[in-house]
Amino acid sequence: MPTSNHAYLVVFLLVAMTTIANTAHASCGRVTIARMNWASAELATSVDKFILEEGYGCRVELVPGDTMPTATSMSEKGEPDIAPEIWMTSLREVIAKAVDEGRIKIAGEILTDGGQEGWWIPQYMVDKHPELTTIEAVLKRPDLFPSKANAMRGALHGCPSGWNCQIITKNLFKAFGFAEAGFDLIDTGSATGLDGSIAKAYNRQQGWLGYYWAPTAILSKYKMYRLKMGVPHDPKEWDRCTGQDFCDDPRKNDWARSVVMTVTSSALSKRAPQVFEYLSKRSWPNSVVNSMLSYMEKSQADGTEAAEKFLRDYERIWRKWMPAEVAKKVKAGL
């Protein structure tokens, strides 16, 4: 009967549409993202998680990650699928080799303005001692940066453990002769420990010298001065020794402007090309990142809360990263 046939046709179409929807949903499947232990990466990870789950129907799993261990794991094991924020200055050779061998793919540059690494001192120290703008000048005054362990020596606060900048800081510390000038290299242990040392010094208006990077909430909260290294950046020396562990003869070098990329496993780009396309377009200016990190700092917000605020406040930015139908799902998810 016509009515019966019509009913069968409706049921068939509904089943077909459901199957197609489920297939599209399943095409993304499980995606692992490295949860790195600094604020800008936490924000990026949380934004990606929300968008991939709500917009692309992925099953997202966050896994612990640090710069070097994550890059090594992606290169050797193909896991995790995504590292949202890789500072390429520290890992240029490792990433390039993995890309050449087809194990890793570079999705795009997440920080459109690039990142900045270096050794910093509080601005109030430069205001009081205008000569303290270079490494050479700082080396002459260890007394202005006393070590907790030994007040007779100065202290240079190093990069958090597990980050490749720890290797770079150690090599530059040796190359510039800090130990001979009366300084000790202080292990801050973690990003939290490093941040705490700056906050404590700033609140007491004490001397502080050490590694830091931008964009960050700390540098938007505490005015710091990036020291001039006194030498140009030498990429050959960087690859030969500055960025290499167990280098016996490091030479003076300057930090380069950091290109900050999102990298993925090659498998993800083949398994979920729509996700790779999204990541290739996903980028933001430092001003937006600084604003969000400041919000996280003041509100004690975690990555999830910050991601939702970003998606509500900066729709004009993130809508450009994805097709209109995906953006509609993301907005509905809010």
N, C-alpha and C positions, 0 to 999 in steps of 0.2 A: 504493500500500500504506500502511496506517496508520503503520508504522515510518518509511517514507520521508516521509510528510506531517509526522509529528512532528519529524523531523530538519529539514525545511524550515522548520517553524514556529519551532524553536529558533534556527536561523540568522537568520531574519527578525527575531526579537525582539532578538537580540544586535546585529545591525546597526542596528536602530532605536534601541536604548539607547545605542550608541556615537555615533550621529548626534546624538541629543539632548544627550549629554554634551559632544560637540565643539561643538555650537551654543551651549550655555551658556558653554563655555570661551571661544569666540570672541566672545561678546557683550560681553566686557570689552575684549579686543583690546589694542592698544598704549596705554600710559598714560605720559605724561611728568610727572616731578615735579621741581620746582626744588630743587637742592641748594644751600642757602644757607650762608654761611660763618661761622655761629656755632653753638656746641655744642648748644643746645636744639633748634634747627632741624635740625641734622644727625641728632640722635636721632629726632625726629619723622619725618623723611624715611626713615630706615632702618627704623623700625617700620612705616610705611605700605608701603614696598617689600616687606617680608617678608609682611605680611598680604595685600596685593593679589596677590602672586605665588602664595603657598601656599594662601590661602583662597578667592580669587576667580578664579584662573587667568589673571591679567593678564600681559602682557609689559611690564614696567616699565623705563623708561629714565630715568636721572637726568641732568639738564642743569644746567650752572652757573647760579647765580642770586644776585642781590642784591635788596634791598628795592625800590628804585625801578625798576631795569631790568626786573625780573620783572613788577611790576604793569603797567608800560607795555607790555611784550610781550604779556601776557595780554589787556590791553584792546584792543590794536591788531591782534594776529595770532592770538589764541586759543591761544597756546602760552607756557609749558607748560600742561598740563591742571590741575596742582595746585600751589599754593603753601602748604605746610603751616603756616607761621607768619608771618603778616603783622601787624605792629604798626600798628593802625589810627590811632593818634594822629598818626602821621606822614603817613598816606595817606588820611585820611578823605574828602576831596573827590574825589580821583582814583578811589577805589574806588566811592564813591556814584554818581558820574557813569557809570562803566562798568556798574554794576548797573542804574541807571535805563534805560540804553540797551540792556540785555539782552545784554551781552558777557561779563559776569562774574557768578558766583553766590557768595554767602556760604554756606559749608557749616555752620559752627558756630564756637563759641569754644573754642579748644584749651586755653588756660590758664584753668581755672575761677576762679582767684583774681585773674586779670589780671596784667599786667606792670607794672613800675615803672622809670621812667627819671628821670635827673636828674644833678646834679653832686655828686661825692662827695669826701671827704677821709678819710685813715686815722683810725680811732678814737683811735689813740695821740696824734694831734695835738690832738684835742678834749680828751683827758685832760690834756694838758700846757697847752693854751690853751682853757679852758672857754668863752671868748667866741666861739670860731670855730664858730658854729652857723648863721650866716646868710651870704648873699652879701655883704651890706653890711659885715660884720665882716671877711670874707676880703679884700675890696677894699682895706682899710686896711693889709694885711700882705703885699705881694708878696714881701718879703724871706724869708718862711717857705716860699715855693714857687718857689725860684730856677730860672730857665731854664738849660738846658745851654748854649745859644748865647750867652746874656748873663746872667751872674750878678747883674747890676744890675737885672734885670727878673724878674717872676714869670712862671709858665707855667701855662696852662690846657690840658690835654690833650684834644684834640677827638675827635669820633666818627670811626670808620673811613671811609675813602673809599668812595663808592658807596652809603652808607646815608643815608636822608633826615634822620636826626638830625644829620648834618654840616651841613645847611642850618639847622636849628633852633639848633644850638650857635653857628654863625656869627652868626645874627641876635640871639640873646640876649647874646652876647659884646659886640656893638655896643650893644645897648639898655641894658645895665647899665654901660657905660663902662669896660670892662676895660682897653682900650688906654690910655686917659687916666690910669687908676690905676696904670699901670706893668706891665701884663701882656701877654704874647704868646700868641696862639692856636697851639698846636703840632699839626701834622699827624702823627698816629700811623700813618697809612698803612693799617693793617689791624687786625683784631681781635687778631691775634697780637702786633702791635706795641703795642697798647693794654694787653693783658694783661701783656706783658713790662715795660712802664713801671711798672705797679703792683707787680709782684713785686719788681722791682729796688729801688724806693723802700721797700717794706715790709721787705725783708731788711736794708736799711741804716738803717731807721728815719728816713728822710728825708721832707721835705715833698712832697706830691703832691696835685694838684687836677685833676679832669677828669670827663668824661662816663662813665657806666656804666649798666647796667640789671640788673634782676632778673626771673626767677631765673637764676642763673649759678653755675658752679663757683667762680669767683674770689671772689664775695662769701660763699660758704660757707667758703672757705679763709682769706680775709683780711677781718678785721672793718673795715668802712667805715661812714662816717657820711654820710647824704644831707643836703646843705645845704638850709636853708629859703630859698626865693626871696624871701620878704618881700612878695609880692603874690599875689592869688588867680589861679586859672586863668581866662583870658578866652577862650572858644571863638571869639568873633567876631574878636578880634585875632589869634588863632592862624590862622584861615582867611584873614584879610586879609594877614597879613605874617609872623608867627612861623614858620610852616611853608612859606613861599614863597621860592623862590630869587629873587635880584636885587631884594629889597625894600630900598628906600632909607631908610625911616624906621621901623625896628622899635622897638617899645615893650616895656617890662618885662612879663614874663609868667611864669606857673608851668607846669611840666610837668603834664599831666593823668594820671590813672590810665590806663594803656594797656589797651585792649581788644585782645586778641591772637586773631585769627581764622584759620581755614583758608578759603581762597578757591579756586574752581575756574573753569575756562572753562565757559560755558553749554553748549558742545557736549558736554562730559563728562557733565553732569547728564542730558542727553537720551540719549546713547549708552550710558551705563553707570549707570543710576539706582541700582543696588545699591551701586556704589562711592560715589556721592554720599550715599546713606543712611548708609553706614559712616562717612564723614567727618563727617556731621552729628552723629553720636553720639560720635565719638572726642575725648575731652578728659581732662585729668588735672590734679590739684592741684599747686601749686608745690612742696610737700614731696616729692612723688615725683620731680619733675623735678630738684630740688636733689640728691636722693639719687643719681640716675642720673648727673648731671653730676659729682658728687664721685667716683663710681666711675670715670668716664671719665678724670678728671684723675689719680687715684691709680694706676690700672692702665694708663694710656696706651692706653686702648681706643678703637678707632674706632667709628663709628656702627653698623656691622654687629654688632660684638661687644656693644655696649651694647644694641642692639635685642633680641638673643637673650636677654641677661640679664634685660631688662625683661619679656619674654614668659614667661620661666621663673618670675620672682619675683612678678609682679603679675597673675597669671591672673584674680584676682578683679575686676580693673579692666577688662582688655581683653575679657573674655568678654561684657560688657554692650554692646559696640560692634557686635555682629554676631549673625546667627542661629546657633543651636546647631550646625547642620551645617557652617557655615563655621568656627566655632571649633574643631570637631573636626579639620578639615583643617590649620588653623594649628598646633594642638598636635602633630599627626602630623609636620608639617614640621620641628619642633624635634628 
